[in-house]
Amino acid sequence: MKSSLPLIFFSLTLFFFACNSEYAPGTFGHDVELLNKVDDFKILKSGDSYIAVIGKIQGRILTSSSNGMKGISYGWFNRNLIDSAKYENNYSAIAGEGRLFFGPEAGKYSVFFNPDSTQGHKAVTRAAFDTLSFKLISESEKSVTYGNEFHLINYQRFRFVFNVERTITVLNKNEIEQCLYTESNDSVSYVAYSIYTKIKNTGNENWTKENGLISIWDLCTLKPTENSVVIIPVRNSIDSVTPYFTKVDTTRVRIIDNIVYYKADAKYLNKIGIPPVNTKPVFGAYNPEMNLLTIVKFTFEDDSLYVNSNWEHSNPPYKGDVINVFNDGVINGNGPWGPFYELESSSSAKELKVGESQSHNHMVFHFEGNKKQLNAIANKVLGVNLEFAESVFKP
């Protein structure tokens, strides 16, 4: 019979670390204890609203809390990768609540795949996304700005050279209410932040549609539960969403009274998109198990070009989606990677001459607490009743 000593030692080790942790697993403080191992880690605060930022990892927000160190940690990030200290060449796999990419991901003008390579479902990223560290530009108690120069080559071999500045700001109660045109109640805790990203063409060539354009792409990676539901108000008539990777049916997507409901339980790998003609610059998610309402608000320019990240090259390259939602799962034997789901927004794509700039503002608001008060916010901002949203995918 094998000795049980290794198992006993392992159990005692876990017990030792649990006893020496000041905060319970799943709390913001517990994540902070791990993130303190990383250089350039800082916390931005406004009252009990805390956000965890690692500047050198491209101005990334890892997670947030509406109740200080002991509150629930809302964002999902790869704790194992951070703990192993193997993240230095794999920034994109860290994920996090505020992550920067540039689109398009796939298609004729992809900036993720090498020219002449086969584009498939296996995740591929450029070295710039995984290894380029950002530098501190300015900081205050509530805001911090990082940046550096990016070099990306697209699928048509056009080289983009551009400067990036990314400003992260934690918002106070008045700023939240002004942004959402609503009032919060004392029975609801909150944390919110703005991510303002500006890019400037610093290369020697103008950017043209013929050579390919890029978009600023913000991704918010969150923890799922069985009944997590994404809520997307839309405009104009819509009877379907853009599917990516896998098919969707009414077990995953339902469109009712110009609201798209999407089941985000991280049990079926899939992604959906909303095109510009149907986009309103606000959407959100409700997690009844955590009493959590999340809202995303972002810059939207109607009648503009939006890059197409669909995997089919035959699709028009500048008729892509503005809003995307990713649900974790398994595909072709790969995954799950979390589990997590993502709320994503993309900027328009512009033909920038040398020296010209464009920007994108992506704001995330978390409200936790009394369901009645959460419902009041959801009704005002998203135009939905949370009781109904929770029931959409139930048998």
SVG drawing of the C-alpha trace seen along z (x, -y; Angstrom):
<svg xmlns="http://www.w3.org/2000/svg" viewBox="-41 -64 49 66">
<polyline fill="none" stroke="black" stroke-width="0.4" points="0.0,0.0 1.3,-3.5 2.3,-5.8 -0.3,-8.5 2.5,-10.9 2.6,-13.0 -1.2,-13.5 -1.0,-14.4 1.8,-16.9 -0.1,-18.5 -3.3,-18.8 -1.2,-20.4 0.4,-22.8 -3.0,-24.0 -4.2,-24.3 -1.2,-26.3 -1.7,-28.8 -5.4,-29.0 -4.7,-29.8 -2.1,-32.4 -4.4,-34.2 -6.2,-37.2 -9.0,-37.0 -11.3,-34.2 -11.0,-32.8 -13.1,-34.7 -12.6,-38.0 -10.7,-41.0 -8.2,-40.8 -7.5,-37.2 -6.7,-38.1 -4.6,-41.1 -2.4,-38.8 -1.5,-37.0 -1.2,-40.1 1.3,-41.6 3.8,-39.3 3.7,-41.2 5.7,-44.3 3.8,-47.5 0.7,-46.3 -1.5,-49.0 -5.0,-49.6 -7.1,-52.6 -9.8,-53.5 -12.9,-55.6 -14.5,-54.9 -15.1,-51.1 -14.7,-50.9 -11.4,-49.2 -9.9,-48.2 -6.7,-46.2 -4.3,-47.4 -1.1,-46.1 0.4,-48.8 3.2,-47.0 0.7,-44.3 -0.6,-46.9 -2.6,-48.9 -4.7,-46.0 -7.4,-45.8 -7.4,-42.4 -10.4,-42.6 -12.6,-44.9 -14.6,-45.1 -17.5,-47.2 -16.9,-46.4 -13.2,-46.9 -10.7,-44.1 -13.4,-41.8 -15.8,-42.2 -16.4,-39.8 -13.7,-39.9 -15.7,-40.3 -13.1,-39.8 -11.7,-36.5 -8.0,-36.3 -5.6,-33.3 -4.4,-33.0 -2.4,-29.9 -0.4,-31.8 0.3,-34.7 1.2,-32.3 3.6,-30.4 5.3,-33.6 5.1,-32.3 3.0,-35.2 5.9,-37.4 5.6,-36.0 1.9,-35.3 0.1,-38.5 -3.0,-37.6 -3.7,-34.4 -3.9,-36.3 -7.3,-37.7 -8.6,-40.2 -11.5,-42.6 -10.0,-45.3 -7.9,-43.9 -6.7,-45.6 -6.6,-44.0 -6.8,-45.4 -9.1,-44.0 -9.7,-42.4 -9.0,-39.0 -9.6,-37.0 -10.4,-37.5 -8.7,-39.2 -7.0,-41.9 -6.4,-39.9 -3.7,-41.2 -3.6,-37.9 -2.5,-35.5 0.7,-35.5 0.4,-36.1 -0.2,-32.9 -0.9,-31.0 -4.1,-29.0 -6.7,-30.7 -8.4,-28.3 -10.1,-28.2 -7.0,-27.7 -6.1,-30.9 -3.2,-32.8 -1.8,-36.1 1.0,-38.4 4.0,-38.7 3.1,-42.4 0.0,-41.3 1.9,-38.9 5.2,-40.6 5.1,-44.4 5.2,-46.1 3.6,-49.5 5.3,-52.4 3.8,-54.7 3.0,-58.1 1.1,-59.8 -0.9,-58.9 -3.1,-60.2 -5.1,-58.6 -8.0,-57.8 -6.4,-57.6 -3.4,-56.2 -2.1,-56.4 0.2,-53.9 1.5,-53.5 4.0,-52.4 4.5,-52.0 2.8,-49.0 4.0,-47.3 1.5,-45.0 1.6,-43.3 -1.8,-42.3 -2.6,-39.3 -1.9,-41.4 1.6,-42.3 0.8,-45.9 2.7,-47.2 0.9,-49.3 3.2,-51.5 1.3,-53.5 1.5,-54.9 -0.9,-53.8 -2.0,-55.7 -4.4,-54.0 -6.0,-55.9 -7.8,-54.0 -10.0,-56.0 -12.1,-54.7 -15.4,-56.6 -17.2,-58.0 -20.9,-57.8 -21.7,-61.2 -19.8,-60.3 -21.6,-57.0 -25.0,-58.6 -24.1,-61.2 -22.8,-58.6 -25.9,-56.4 -28.5,-59.0 -29.7,-57.1 -29.5,-57.2 -28.2,-54.3 -29.5,-53.4 -27.6,-52.9 -28.6,-49.2 -26.5,-48.8 -22.7,-48.8 -20.9,-49.9 -17.6,-50.0 -17.1,-51.6 -14.2,-52.6 -13.5,-54.2 -10.8,-52.9 -9.9,-55.6 -7.6,-54.3 -6.0,-56.6 -3.9,-55.5 -1.8,-57.7 -0.3,-56.7 3.4,-57.2 4.6,-55.2 5.6,-56.4 2.5,-55.3 -1.1,-56.4 -3.7,-53.8 -6.1,-53.0 -9.0,-50.6 -7.2,-48.9 -4.3,-47.9 -6.5,-47.2 -7.6,-49.1 -7.6,-48.3 -10.0,-48.8 -9.5,-49.4 -11.0,-46.3 -11.8,-46.2 -12.6,-42.9 -14.1,-42.5 -13.6,-39.0 -16.0,-38.0 -16.9,-35.0 -19.9,-33.1 -22.6,-31.2 -25.3,-28.8 -27.9,-31.6 -25.7,-34.4 -27.5,-36.2 -26.2,-39.0 -28.7,-41.7 -28.2,-43.7 -30.8,-46.4 -30.8,-46.9 -32.3,-49.3 -34.1,-48.7 -35.5,-45.3 -33.3,-42.3 -34.1,-38.6 -30.6,-37.1 -27.1,-37.8 -23.8,-37.1 -22.6,-33.7 -18.9,-32.8 -17.2,-29.4 -20.4,-27.4 -24.2,-27.6 -26.7,-29.1 -30.3,-28.4 -33.0,-29.5 -31.2,-27.6 -28.5,-30.2 -30.0,-33.3 -33.4,-34.8 -34.6,-38.1 -37.6,-39.5 -39.0,-43.1 -35.7,-44.4 -33.6,-42.9 -31.0,-40.2 -30.6,-37.7 -27.6,-35.5 -26.9,-32.6 -23.3,-33.1 -22.7,-30.1 -19.3,-29.1 -20.6,-25.7 -20.7,-26.1 -17.9,-27.8 -19.5,-30.4 -19.4,-34.1 -22.1,-36.4 -21.9,-39.9 -24.2,-42.9 -23.7,-45.0 -23.7,-48.8 -27.2,-49.1 -28.6,-47.4 -26.1,-48.8 -27.0,-50.9 -23.8,-52.0 -24.8,-50.2 -25.4,-46.6 -24.9,-44.5 -25.2,-41.2 -27.1,-39.9 -25.8,-37.3 -28.6,-36.4 -26.4,-34.0 -24.1,-36.9 -26.8,-39.6 -24.7,-41.4 -25.7,-43.7 -23.0,-44.7 -23.3,-47.5 -21.0,-48.4 -21.1,-51.7 -18.8,-52.7 -18.1,-55.1 -20.2,-54.4 -20.0,-56.1 -22.9,-55.4 -22.4,-55.2 -18.7,-54.3 -16.5,-51.4 -16.3,-48.4 -13.7,-45.7 -15.1,-42.2 -13.5,-39.5 -15.6,-36.7 -13.5,-33.7 -14.9,-33.7 -12.8,-35.8 -15.7,-36.3 -17.5,-38.5 -17.2,-42.3 -14.1,-43.4 -15.7,-46.7 -19.1,-45.4 -18.2,-43.9 -19.8,-43.9 -19.5,-46.6 -20.6,-44.5 -19.3,-40.9 -20.0,-38.4 -17.8,-35.4 -18.9,-32.3 -16.2,-29.9 -16.4,-26.1 -14.8,-23.4 -14.1,-23.3 -12.1,-20.8 -10.7,-19.4 -9.5,-22.8 -10.9,-24.6 -12.4,-25.6 -9.9,-28.3 -11.6,-29.8 -14.4,-29.3 -15.4,-32.9 -17.4,-35.0 -16.5,-38.3 -18.3,-41.6 -16.6,-43.3 -16.8,-46.5 -14.9,-47.8 -14.1,-51.2 -14.7,-52.1 -11.8,-51.8 -10.4,-54.9 -8.1,-55.8 -5.5,-57.6 -2.9,-59.7 0.6,-59.9 0.2,-61.9 -3.6,-61.4 -5.3,-59.8 -8.4,-58.0 -9.8,-56.9 -12.3,-54.6 -13.8,-54.9 -15.1,-51.7 -16.8,-52.0 -17.8,-49.2 -20.2,-49.5 -20.9,-46.8 -23.8,-47.1 -24.3,-44.5 -27.0,-44.2 -30.8,-44.5 -32.5,-42.9 -35.3,-45.5 -32.8,-48.3 -30.8,-46.5 -34.0,-46.1 -34.6,-49.8 -31.2,-50.5 -31.7,-47.8 -35.1,-49.2 -33.6,-52.7 -30.4,-51.9 -31.2,-48.6 -35.0,-48.8 -35.4,-45.3 -37.0,-43.6 -34.4,-41.4 -37.0,-38.9 -37.9,-38.4 -34.3,-38.3 -33.6,-35.6 -36.5,-33.5 -35.7,-33.7 -33.6,-30.5 -35.3,-28.5 -37.4,-25.5"/>
</svg>
